[in-house]
Amino acid sequence: MKAAARDLLRWTTLVPVVAVIALILSWGRPMAGWVLALEAALLIGAVLSAVQYAETIAHRVGEPFGSLVLAVAVTVIEVGLIVMLMTAGEGDTSSLARDTVFAAVMLTMNGIVGLSLLIGAIKYHFAVFNPEGAGSALGTVVVLAVVTLVLPLFTTSDPGPVFTPAQLAFAGIASLVLYGSFVFTQTIRHRDFFLPPGETDVVDEDGSHARPPSNRRALISLVLLLASLVGVVGLAKVESPAIEAGVVWLGFPRSFVGVILAVVVLLPEMIAAIRAANQNRVQIALNLGYGSAMASIGLTIPTMAVLSIWLPGRLTLGLEPIQIALLTTSAVVSVLTVVPGRAKPLHAILHLVLLAAFLFLSIVP
């Protein structure tokens, strides 16, 4: 009884419930500034709760379905945020999906990876990982990014950085094939490539073997996961005018909204990656970073391709020249980082400088 009471009083249980109540009370009504600030905090809390409950369910169902549960939950959050801002935002929002996905790629390839390598290299002299697993993940991310974000700029069937419907369908199918192939490789065919050197089985954060949760806990987690997702998507709709107004008030380009969405979506993975790197499990941190980038492209783009049938306007997926330069440089530096299987602080600094360049140029293009 005491354990059940403690579970009910946890913030991860309370936040989704409060978020749904706040959504019901504020839907379709003008809100004061302090209410919007409170709901923004609830939105972030609901994202963190959703990912945690998705991880619980993933642990219960096991691999490979566990990875898919977590990826689908994150994709629902990202697509929900994008769609709500596209339908409720003012002006041209056709490039919002591109800006969000590209921001997620840069935040993962240079932010999550860079911070993880820096922590591992400073604390343990070298950040050690499995180059076969990290290289496979990096290669998948690069191909996904090129197929979905670079090629639209060079196609000639339709002028502009857009795909024709047939090309968009191909890009969506190719993304799903790439993502599915990687999940199969990581969870079934070559699981050992994605474990930290010296580990032979999946363990939890304190180093002990993780036990699957009970059916009762998994069912409760499912209900709270659904509540969290409803809260995230609904509050995104409520907050969308305030987010855009805040970006304009700061004098930032409208494309910076995509960076904000990517930060919100990737916050749980960033926290988990830093925690893993601090425990000398840099491989897990790289799995989280590259895996998040893969899910952001490999699942979000196909979903947006389907939803574009009903969304106003067309999807602008082709990157700007400066974005292509940053992506190309990030890919080259990432290859040089991954190939040796261990990284020095200098490798981390290279990634973090690229992240800083991306953020600065997103504000001052």
TIFILO-558914 format. One line per field, with one value per residue (C-alpha): residue number from 1; residue in three letters; z negated, y, x negated. Coordinates in nm, 2 decimals, padded with zeros to 4 digits. Each point is the difference from the previous one (the first is absolute). Layout:
BEGIN
pos	[NUM,...] .
code	[ala,...] .
z	[Z,...] .
y	[Y,...] .
x	[X,...] .
This chain:
BEGIN
pos	[1,2,3,4,5,6,7,8,9,10,11,12,13,14,15,16,17,18,19,20,21,22,23,24,25,26,27,28,29,30,31,32,33,34,35,36,37,38,39,40,41,42,43,44,45,46,47,48,49,50,51,52,53,54,55,56,57,58,59,60,61,62,63,64,65,66,67,68,69,70,71,72,73,74,75,76,77,78,79,80,81,82,83,84,85,86,87,88,89,90,91,92,93,94,95,96,97,98,99,100,101,102,103,104,105,106,107,108,109,110,111,112,113,114,115,116,117,118,119,120,121,122,123,124,125,126,127,128,129,130,131,132,133,134,135,136,137,138,139,140,141,142,143,144,145,146,147,148,149,150,151,152,153,154,155,156,157,158,159,160,161,162,163,164,165,166,167,168,169,170,171,172,173,174,175,176,177,178,179,180,181,182,183,184,185,186,187,188,189,190,191,192,193,194,195,196,197,198,199,200,201,202,203,204,205,206,207,208,209,210,211,212,213,214,215,216,217,218,219,220,221,222,223,224,225,226,227,228,229,230,231,232,233,234,235,236,237,238,239,240,241,242,243,244,245,246,247,248,249,250,251,252,253,254,255,256,257,258,259,260,261,262,263,264,265,266,267,268,269,270,271,272,273,274,275,276,277,278,279,280,281,282,283,284,285,286,287,288,289,290,291,292,293,294,295,296,297,298,299,300,301,302,303,304,305,306,307,308,309,310,311,312,313,314,315,316,317,318,319,320,321,322,323,324,325,326,327,328,329,330,331,332,333,334,335,336,337,338,339,340,341,342,343,344,345,346,347,348,349,350,351,352,353,354,355,356,357,358,359,360,361,362,363,364,365] .
code	[met,lys,ala,ala,ala,arg,asp,leu,leu,arg,trp,thr,thr,leu,val,pro,val,val,ala,val,ile,ala,leu,ile,leu,ser,trp,gly,arg,pro,met,ala,gly,trp,val,leu,ala,leu,glu,ala,ala,leu,leu,ile,gly,ala,val,leu,ser,ala,val,gln,tyr,ala,glu,thr,ile,ala,his,arg,val,gly,glu,pro,phe,gly,ser,leu,val,leu,ala,val,ala,val,thr,val,ile,glu,val,gly,leu,ile,val,met,leu,met,thr,ala,gly,glu,gly,asp,thr,ser,ser,leu,ala,arg,asp,thr,val,phe,ala,ala,val,met,leu,thr,met,asn,gly,ile,val,gly,leu,ser,leu,leu,ile,gly,ala,ile,lys,tyr,his,phe,ala,val,phe,asn,pro,glu,gly,ala,gly,ser,ala,leu,gly,thr,val,val,val,leu,ala,val,val,thr,leu,val,leu,pro,leu,phe,thr,thr,ser,asp,pro,gly,pro,val,phe,thr,pro,ala,gln,leu,ala,phe,ala,gly,ile,ala,ser,leu,val,leu,tyr,gly,ser,phe,val,phe,thr,gln,thr,ile,arg,his,arg,asp,phe,phe,leu,pro,pro,gly,glu,thr,asp,val,val,asp,glu,asp,gly,ser,his,ala,arg,pro,pro,ser,asn,arg,arg,ala,leu,ile,ser,leu,val,leu,leu,leu,ala,ser,leu,val,gly,val,val,gly,leu,ala,lys,val,glu,ser,pro,ala,ile,glu,ala,gly,val,val,trp,leu,gly,phe,pro,arg,ser,phe,val,gly,val,ile,leu,ala,val,val,val,leu,leu,pro,glu,met,ile,ala,ala,ile,arg,ala,ala,asn,gln,asn,arg,val,gln,ile,ala,leu,asn,leu,gly,tyr,gly,ser,ala,met,ala,ser,ile,gly,leu,thr,ile,pro,thr,met,ala,val,leu,ser,ile,trp,leu,pro,gly,arg,leu,thr,leu,gly,leu,glu,pro,ile,gln,ile,ala,leu,leu,thr,thr,ser,ala,val,val,ser,val,leu,thr,val,val,pro,gly,arg,ala,lys,pro,leu,his,ala,ile,leu,his,leu,val,leu,leu,ala,ala,phe,leu,phe,leu,ser,ile,val,pro] .
z	[00.00,-00.09,00.33,00.19,-00.18,00.08,00.37,00.01,-00.16,00.25,00.23,00.30,-00.10,-00.10,00.29,00.28,-00.20,-00.08,00.37,00.13,-00.26,00.10,00.37,-00.07,-00.19,00.25,00.33,00.22,-00.26,-00.02,-00.27,-00.21,00.03,-00.33,00.10,00.33,-00.19,-00.23,00.29,00.18,-00.31,00.00,00.37,-00.07,-00.30,00.21,00.26,-00.27,-00.15,00.34,00.08,-00.35,00.03,00.35,-00.13,-00.26,00.26,00.23,-00.29,-00.05,00.36,00.07,00.32,00.29,-00.09,-00.29,00.22,00.23,-00.29,-00.12,00.36,00.07,-00.32,00.08,00.36,-00.12,-00.21,00.28,00.27,-00.24,-00.08,00.37,00.12,-00.27,00.08,00.37,-00.03,-00.27,00.10,00.21,00.33,00.19,-00.21,00.29,-00.11,-00.37,00.03,00.18,-00.26,-00.29,00.15,00.10,-00.35,-00.15,00.22,-00.10,-00.37,00.00,00.22,-00.16,-00.33,-00.16,00.16,-00.08,-00.37,-00.05,00.15,-00.21,-00.32,00.08,00.12,-00.30,-00.27,00.14,00.22,00.31,00.11,00.11,00.22,00.26,00.34,00.19,-00.18,00.00,00.36,00.11,-00.18,00.14,00.35,-00.02,-00.13,00.28,00.28,-00.15,-00.02,00.36,00.15,-00.18,-00.06,00.27,00.32,00.01,00.08,00.31,00.15,00.33,00.03,-00.21,-00.05,-00.35,-00.30,00.01,00.11,00.24,-00.15,00.15,-00.12,-00.35,-00.01,00.10,-00.27,-00.26,00.10,00.01,-00.35,-00.14,00.16,-00.14,-00.34,-00.01,00.12,-00.27,-00.28,00.12,00.00,-00.34,-00.19,00.17,00.24,-00.16,-00.34,-00.14,00.23,-00.19,-00.35,-00.19,00.04,-00.25,-00.06,00.13,-00.11,-00.06,-00.35,-00.17,-00.11,-00.33,00.18,-00.11,00.23,00.07,-00.07,00.21,-00.17,-00.09,00.23,-00.24,00.00,00.38,00.04,-00.23,00.19,00.33,-00.14,-00.13,00.33,00.19,-00.24,00.05,00.38,-00.01,-00.24,00.23,00.32,-00.15,-00.19,00.32,00.17,-00.29,-00.03,00.38,00.02,-00.30,00.13,00.33,-00.17,-00.23,00.29,00.18,-00.31,-00.05,00.36,00.10,00.34,00.01,00.09,-00.36,-00.10,00.14,-00.24,-00.30,00.10,00.05,-00.34,-00.17,00.18,-00.07,-00.36,-00.15,00.23,-00.08,-00.38,00.04,00.23,-00.25,-00.28,00.20,00.10,-00.36,-00.08,00.27,00.23,00.30,00.24,-00.16,00.03,00.37,00.05,-00.15,00.21,00.34,-00.07,-00.08,00.33,00.19,-00.16,00.07,00.37,00.07,-00.16,-00.01,00.38,00.11,-00.24,00.12,00.36,-00.07,-00.19,00.27,00.19,-00.24,-00.12,00.18,00.24,00.09,-00.21,00.06,-00.09,00.19,-00.22,00.05,00.12,-00.34,-00.15,00.25,-00.09,-00.37,00.07,00.23,-00.25,-00.29,00.20,00.08,-00.36,-00.13,00.22,-00.12,-00.36,00.03,00.20,-00.28,-00.26,-00.26,-00.02,-00.17,-00.13,00.33,00.19,-00.24,00.04,00.38,-00.03,-00.25,00.21,00.30,-00.23,-00.11,00.36,00.09,-00.29,00.06,00.37,-00.07,-00.19,00.22,00.35] .
y	[00.00,00.24,-00.07,00.06,00.33,00.10,-00.08,00.22,00.30,-00.01,00.30,-00.23,-00.11,00.34,00.20,-00.19,00.02,00.37,00.07,-00.16,00.20,00.32,-00.08,-00.04,00.32,00.21,-00.14,00.28,00.27,00.30,-00.06,00.24,00.00,-00.19,-00.27,-00.05,-00.02,-00.26,-00.20,00.02,-00.16,-00.27,-00.06,-00.07,-00.22,-00.20,-00.06,-00.13,-00.22,-00.14,-00.11,-00.16,-00.20,-00.10,-00.14,-00.19,-00.16,-00.06,-00.19,-00.21,-00.11,-00.05,00.04,00.07,00.13,00.20,00.23,00.05,00.10,00.26,00.13,00.02,00.19,00.26,00.02,00.07,00.28,00.15,-00.03,00.13,00.31,00.06,-00.04,00.21,00.29,-00.04,00.01,00.27,00.21,00.32,00.05,-00.27,-00.31,-00.24,-00.03,-00.06,-00.38,00.05,00.24,-00.22,-00.32,00.18,00.15,-00.35,-00.13,00.27,-00.02,-00.37,-00.03,00.29,00.07,-00.33,-00.17,00.29,00.03,-00.37,-00.02,00.30,-00.15,-00.35,00.13,00.24,-00.24,-00.32,00.14,-00.15,-00.04,-00.36,-00.15,-00.27,00.14,-00.27,00.10,00.37,00.00,-00.19,00.25,00.30,-00.14,-00.05,00.36,00.15,-00.20,00.09,00.37,00.00,-00.18,00.21,00.34,00.05,-00.16,00.22,00.29,-00.17,-00.17,00.16,-00.14,00.28,00.34,00.09,-00.20,-00.24,-00.35,-00.10,-00.23,-00.30,00.11,00.07,-00.35,-00.15,00.20,-00.12,-00.36,00.01,00.16,-00.28,-00.26,00.15,00.05,-00.35,-00.15,00.17,-00.10,-00.37,00.03,00.17,-00.22,-00.34,-00.06,00.18,00.11,-00.04,00.28,00.25,-00.09,00.17,-00.18,-00.28,-00.03,-00.30,00.06,00.28,00.15,00.29,00.33,-00.13,-00.29,-00.28,-00.21,00.18,-00.19,00.06,00.18,-00.19,-00.01,00.24,00.26,-00.03,00.06,00.30,00.13,-00.04,00.21,00.27,-00.01,00.07,00.28,00.15,-00.01,00.16,00.27,00.06,00.03,00.20,00.25,00.04,00.13,00.24,00.12,00.04,00.37,00.08,-00.19,00.18,00.34,-00.07,-00.08,00.32,00.21,-00.12,00.10,-00.36,-00.14,-00.20,-00.31,00.00,-00.15,-00.32,00.01,00.05,-00.30,-00.22,00.10,-00.09,-00.33,-00.10,00.12,-00.35,-00.16,00.27,-00.06,-00.38,00.03,00.23,-00.24,-00.30,00.18,00.09,-00.37,-00.07,-00.15,00.23,-00.26,00.02,00.38,-00.03,-00.25,00.26,00.29,-00.17,-00.20,00.32,00.15,-00.31,00.00,00.37,-00.05,-00.36,00.02,00.37,00.07,-00.30,00.10,00.36,-00.12,-00.17,00.29,00.24,-00.13,00.19,00.28,00.34,00.07,-00.22,-00.13,00.18,-00.26,00.12,00.16,00.34,00.01,00.10,-00.30,-00.24,00.14,-00.07,-00.34,-00.10,00.12,-00.17,-00.33,00.02,00.08,-00.27,-00.26,00.11,-00.02,-00.35,-00.19,-00.04,-00.12,00.25,00.38,00.27,00.33,00.16,-00.22,00.12,00.37,-00.04,-00.12,00.27,00.28,-00.13,00.00,00.36,00.10,-00.15,00.17,00.34,-00.01,-00.10,00.32,00.22,-00.17] .
x	[00.00,-00.28,-00.18,00.32,00.05,-00.35,00.06,00.31,-00.19,-00.29,-00.03,00.01,00.34,00.14,-00.13,00.19,00.32,-00.04,-00.10,00.32,00.21,-00.18,00.07,00.37,00.03,-00.20,00.11,00.14,-00.03,-00.24,-00.27,-00.20,-00.38,-00.06,00.25,-00.18,-00.33,00.15,00.13,-00.34,-00.15,00.27,-00.07,-00.37,00.09,00.25,-00.27,-00.24,00.28,00.10,-00.35,-00.04,00.33,-00.09,-00.33,00.19,00.23,-00.30,-00.18,00.31,00.06,-00.37,-00.19,00.04,00.35,-00.13,-00.21,00.30,00.22,-00.24,-00.06,00.37,00.06,-00.27,00.12,00.36,-00.14,-00.20,00.26,00.27,-00.21,-00.07,00.35,00.15,-00.23,00.05,00.38,00.01,-00.30,00.00,-00.18,-00.18,-00.06,-00.08,-00.37,00.08,-00.04,-00.33,-00.13,00.10,-00.15,-00.32,-00.03,00.05,-00.28,-00.24,00.09,-00.06,-00.30,-00.18,00.18,00.08,-00.30,-00.23,00.10,-00.02,-00.35,-00.11,00.12,-00.14,-00.34,-00.05,00.11,-00.16,-00.28,00.15,00.37,00.00,00.27,00.06,-00.08,00.20,00.32,-00.06,-00.11,00.31,00.23,-00.19,00.01,00.38,00.05,-00.21,00.19,00.34,-00.10,-00.12,00.30,00.26,-00.17,-00.27,00.14,00.31,-00.23,-00.14,00.31,00.12,00.36,00.13,-00.17,-00.10,-00.12,00.30,00.08,00.27,00.26,-00.17,-00.34,00.14,00.15,-00.34,-00.18,00.26,-00.03,-00.38,-00.01,00.22,-00.22,-00.32,00.14,00.15,-00.33,-00.19,00.24,-00.03,-00.38,-00.02,00.26,-00.03,-00.28,-00.30,00.11,-00.36,-00.12,00.22,-00.11,-00.28,-00.34,-00.01,00.37,00.18,00.36,00.24,-00.03,00.17,-00.16,-00.15,-00.16,00.23,00.22,00.32,00.32,00.31,00.29,00.32,00.30,00.18,-00.27,-00.03,00.38,-00.01,-00.30,00.20,00.29,-00.23,-00.19,00.32,00.09,-00.35,00.03,00.34,-00.14,-00.30,00.19,00.29,-00.22,-00.21,00.31,00.07,-00.36,-00.07,00.10,-00.21,-00.31,00.01,00.06,-00.29,-00.23,00.10,-00.03,-00.36,-00.07,-00.09,00.10,00.32,-00.21,-00.13,00.34,-00.13,-00.31,00.23,00.22,-00.31,-00.14,00.33,00.02,-00.36,-00.03,00.06,-00.25,-00.26,00.04,-00.02,-00.31,-00.19,00.08,-00.13,-00.32,-00.06,00.01,-00.26,00.27,-00.07,00.13,00.35,-00.02,-00.09,00.29,00.24,-00.14,-00.01,00.31,00.19,-00.12,00.11,00.35,00.03,-00.07,00.10,00.34,00.09,-00.05,00.21,00.28,-00.02,00.01,00.33,00.14,-00.10,00.30,00.22,-00.23,00.01,-00.28,-00.29,-00.29,-00.32,-00.27,-00.30,-00.27,-00.15,-00.37,-00.13,00.19,-00.15,-00.35,00.07,00.14,-00.29,-00.26,00.17,00.01,-00.38,-00.09,00.23,-00.17,-00.35,00.13,00.17,-00.26,-00.27,00.25,-00.12,00.01,-00.21,00.14,-00.10,00.25,00.28,-00.10,00.02,00.36,00.10,-00.15,00.21,00.31,-00.08,-00.04,00.34,00.18,-00.17,00.07,00.36,00.04,-00.22,00.03] .
